[in-house]
């Protein structure tokens, strides 16, 4: 039986796309998938991102695609395996984005009032403008680093894929997609859909991204269908219509018949993600066990 805690400790290390650690973790995952009887293929790509430092060569990433020999894939289990650090946590970035939005709305209001000949800036206008400037400065300073082990985001998601796979019979029509470079603006998803979209056609995509022990399970449905409905019901998941997050499922599901991203957490999770505090030691994997069991139960025949 797989020791998922040990596996988490192995892969939850800083592994920004293009680094030696990213390559080492990729080899670990190829061995894990091969040990489960899957044939593993690599999809290599190069791309540029605004998040990637200017003046450098194009970013090189490698997606892992794993299938059982001669088996037709009806469901893809996906989870990006790269990580990134940033000076601001996800929670702080959301607050900064909110402040920047307040500033943008205030600027628009001032323009409209100026056009109407009623321009007058009072204390509320000054405060809104200051909030906007603060938000913009925070976001501008939020560069990408390699200082987070990415345990929740997204080593736990990768473990959830493997745990779900282990709970299914060997003959299940399930394939595995482990994208790279998600943290650079969904580069992998865009490259995969551009070059391998035929693999997703008439399939169901279940993407795992950020599975914490704490909080609630969320089914962020991109394209609904009978399989997605069973998965969401089995997990007892909340189903928000919109979330302020970028996940591979948003792009990958566009080429699939059905698609969903499964997440689990709360505001405390958002305060940890992309910081050095997102470490394996804070996880028991109880969230992963619950999610994997629920997804596997929904996929089992009958």
GIWO-V220435 format. One record per residue. N is the residue number from 1. D_LAST is the distance of its C-alpha to the last C-alpha in whole Angstrom. Layout:
n={N	N}
d_last={D_LAST	D_LAST}
//
This chain:
n={1	2	3	4	5	6	7	8	9	10	11	12	13	14	15	16	17	18	19	20	21	22	23	24	25	26	27	28	29	30	31	32	33	34	35	36	37	38	39	40	41	42	43	44	45	46	47	48	49	50	51	52	53	54	55	56	57	58	59	60	61	62	63	64	65	66	67	68	69	70	71	72	73	74	75	76	77	78	79	80	81	82	83	84	85	86	87	88	89	90	91	92	93	94	95	96	97	98	99	100	101	102	103	104	105	106	107	108	109	110	111	112	113	114	115	116	117	118	119	120	121	122	123	124	125	126	127	128	129	130	131	132	133	134	135	136	137	138	139	140	141	142	143	144	145	146	147	148	149	150	151	152	153	154	155	156	157	158	159	160	161	162	163	164	165	166	167	168	169	170	171	172	173	174	175	176	177	178	179	180	181	182	183	184	185	186	187	188	189	190	191	192	193	194	195	196	197	198	199	200	201	202	203	204	205	206	207	208	209	210	211	212	213	214	215	216	217	218	219	220	221	222	223	224	225	226	227	228	229	230	231	232	233	234	235	236	237	238	239	240	241	242	243	244	245	246	247	248	249	250	251	252	253	254	255	256	257	258	259	260	261	262	263	264	265	266	267	268	269	270	271	272	273	274	275	276	277	278	279	280	281	282	283	284	285	286	287	288	289	290	291	292	293	294	295	296	297	298	299	300	301	302}
d_last={26	26	29	28	31	33	31	32	35	36	35	36	39	41	40	41	40	43	44	44	42	39	40	39	36	35	36	34	31	31	32	28	26	28	28	24	24	24	27	29	31	34	34	38	39	43	43	45	44	47	45	47	50	53	55	52	51	47	44	43	39	36	33	30	27	25	23	22	24	23	20	19	18	16	16	19	20	23	26	30	32	35	37	40	43	45	48	46	42	40	41	44	44	42	45	47	45	46	49	50	48	51	54	52	52	56	57	56	57	61	61	60	63	65	65	66	69	67	67	67	65	65	64	60	60	62	59	56	58	58	55	54	56	55	51	52	54	51	49	51	52	48	48	46	46	45	45	41	39	36	34	32	33	31	31	28	26	26	25	22	21	22	20	17	18	18	15	13	13	16	15	13	15	16	20	22	25	28	31	34	37	35	37	40	38	35	37	34	32	35	36	32	32	35	35	31	29	28	26	24	24	21	19	17	20	19	23	24	27	29	27	29	29	31	30	27	24	24	22	25	23	25	23	20	17	13	12	15	15	11	13	16	15	13	17	19	21	24	24	28	29	31	32	36	34	34	31	30	27	29	30	27	25	28	27	23	21	20	21	21	23	22	25	26	30	33	37	37	35	37	40	39	37	40	42	43	42	38	38	36	38	37	33	31	28	26	25	23	22	20	19	18	16	14	14	12	10	9	9	6	4	0}
//
